[in-house]
Amino acid sequence: MSVIDEIFQPNLIAHDLFHMLTGEQLGAGMSRTVYDWSLIKNAVVKFEQPDFYQNVNEWQTWSRIQETDLAKWFAPCLDISPCGRVLIQAKTKPLDGKLPDQLPAFFTDTKAANFGIYKGRVVCHDYGLHLMLEKGMTKRMRKVEWW
């Protein structure tokens, strides 16, 4: 193997590129890890493990609700990779401690860490799992039990 081949090994390039394009790791869950995204100010990148589809679910959800009144409850999705394993989303700010008493009925994972502040309002930034298919794009609100 030549020196050039060693320098440009795909895993080495991918490693370097990853660290050039991402900032601080912001969080991790059972299927995804979230980082600051260096290419777009106030955006995050979500990397998903194989055999999970929360990125695709978020992208499809945002695509369907972005022109509706319900969009005010969601952090916008900006882009997704062809295979769905990488999602770019608008970055939220940490909650200021004031959580709404009610949320739309389709939100299921009401862990406070799944929400943040975007443009001055509380939004969900982790909506890969929800009941929108079961409950529809309802405006019905329900009392929240935050955890």
C-alpha positions as CSV (number, residue, x, y, z in Angstrom):
1,M,0.0,0.0,0.0
2,S,1.4,3.4,-0.9
3,V,1.6,6.4,1.4
4,I,-1.2,8.0,-0.6
5,D,-3.4,5.0,-0.1
6,E,-2.7,5.0,3.6
7,I,-3.5,8.8,3.9
8,F,-6.8,8.5,2.1
9,Q,-8.2,5.4,3.6
10,P,-12.0,5.8,3.6
11,N,-12.3,5.4,7.4
12,L,-9.6,8.0,8.1
13,I,-11.2,10.5,5.7
14,A,-14.7,9.8,7.1
15,H,-13.3,10.3,10.7
16,D,-11.7,13.6,9.8
17,L,-14.7,14.8,7.9
18,F,-17.0,13.9,10.7
19,H,-15.0,15.9,13.2
20,M,-14.7,18.9,10.8
21,L,-18.4,19.1,10.2
22,T,-19.7,18.4,13.7
23,G,-19.3,20.3,17.0
24,E,-20.2,19.3,20.5
25,Q,-22.2,16.1,21.1
26,L,-25.5,17.4,22.5
27,G,-27.2,14.1,23.3
28,A,-27.7,10.5,22.7
29,G,-30.6,8.1,22.9
30,M,-31.4,4.5,22.1
31,S,-31.0,5.0,18.4
32,R,-29.5,8.4,17.6
33,T,-26.7,10.7,18.6
34,V,-27.0,14.5,18.1
35,Y,-24.2,17.0,17.5
36,D,-24.0,20.6,16.7
37,W,-23.7,21.0,12.9
38,S,-20.9,23.2,11.7
39,L,-22.2,24.0,8.2
40,I,-25.5,25.7,9.3
41,K,-25.7,28.1,12.2
42,N,-28.3,27.0,14.8
43,A,-28.7,23.5,13.4
44,V,-28.0,20.0,14.7
45,V,-27.2,16.8,12.9
46,K,-28.8,13.5,14.1
47,F,-27.0,10.3,13.2
48,E,-29.1,7.1,13.5
49,Q,-28.1,3.5,14.0
50,P,-29.1,0.9,11.4
51,D,-32.6,-0.6,11.7
52,F,-34.2,2.4,13.3
53,Y,-36.3,5.0,11.4
54,Q,-36.8,7.9,13.7
55,N,-35.0,10.3,11.4
56,V,-37.3,9.3,8.5
57,N,-40.3,9.5,10.8
58,E,-39.3,13.1,11.8
59,W,-38.7,14.1,8.2
60,Q,-42.0,12.7,7.0
61,T,-43.9,14.3,10.0
62,W,-42.3,17.7,9.3
63,S,-43.0,17.4,5.6
64,R,-46.7,16.9,6.3
65,I,-47.2,19.4,9.1
66,Q,-44.9,22.3,8.1
67,E,-47.6,24.3,6.3
68,T,-50.2,23.7,9.0
69,D,-51.0,25.4,12.4
70,L,-49.4,22.4,14.1
71,A,-45.9,23.3,12.8
72,K,-45.6,25.7,15.8
73,W,-45.1,22.6,18.0
74,F,-42.1,21.2,16.1
75,A,-38.5,22.0,15.5
76,P,-38.1,22.2,11.7
77,C,-36.3,19.5,9.8
78,L,-33.9,21.1,7.2
79,D,-32.5,18.1,5.3
80,I,-32.1,14.3,5.3
81,S,-29.6,12.0,3.7
82,P,-30.8,9.6,0.9
83,C,-30.8,6.6,3.3
84,G,-32.3,8.6,6.2
85,R,-29.5,7.9,8.6
86,V,-28.5,11.6,8.8
87,L,-31.0,14.3,9.6
88,I,-30.3,18.1,9.9
89,Q,-32.7,19.9,12.2
90,A,-33.1,23.4,13.5
91,K,-31.4,23.8,16.9
92,T,-33.5,24.6,19.9
93,K,-32.4,26.3,23.1
94,P,-32.7,24.7,26.5
95,L,-36.1,25.1,28.2
96,D,-36.3,28.0,30.5
97,G,-38.2,26.0,33.1
98,K,-41.6,27.0,32.0
99,L,-43.4,24.0,30.4
100,P,-46.8,24.1,28.9
101,D,-49.6,22.4,30.8
102,Q,-51.0,21.0,27.6
103,L,-49.7,19.6,24.4
104,P,-51.3,18.2,21.2
105,A,-52.7,14.7,22.0
106,F,-50.3,13.0,19.5
107,F,-47.2,13.7,21.5
108,T,-46.3,10.6,23.6
109,D,-42.8,10.9,24.8
110,T,-43.2,13.9,27.1
111,K,-39.7,13.9,28.6
112,A,-38.7,17.5,29.1
113,A,-35.4,16.8,27.4
114,N,-37.3,16.1,24.1
115,F,-38.4,19.8,24.0
116,G,-36.7,23.1,23.7
117,I,-37.2,26.7,22.8
118,Y,-37.4,27.7,19.1
119,K,-38.2,31.3,18.1
120,G,-39.5,32.0,21.6
121,R,-41.9,29.1,21.9
122,V,-41.7,25.5,23.3
123,V,-41.3,22.9,20.5
124,C,-40.6,19.2,20.3
125,H,-37.2,18.5,18.8
126,D,-37.4,14.7,19.3
127,Y,-40.5,13.5,17.6
128,G,-39.4,10.3,16.0
129,L,-42.0,8.5,18.0
130,H,-45.6,9.9,18.2
131,L,-49.2,8.9,17.8
132,M,-50.0,11.1,14.8
133,L,-51.0,8.1,12.7
134,E,-53.3,6.9,15.4
135,K,-54.7,10.2,16.5
136,G,-54.4,12.2,13.2
137,M,-53.2,15.8,12.9
138,T,-55.6,16.7,15.7
139,K,-55.6,20.1,17.4
140,R,-57.0,18.4,20.5
141,M,-54.8,19.2,23.5
142,R,-54.2,17.0,26.5
143,K,-52.8,17.6,30.0
144,V,-49.1,16.8,30.1
145,E,-47.4,14.7,32.6
146,W,-43.8,15.8,32.2
147,W,-40.9,13.6,33.3
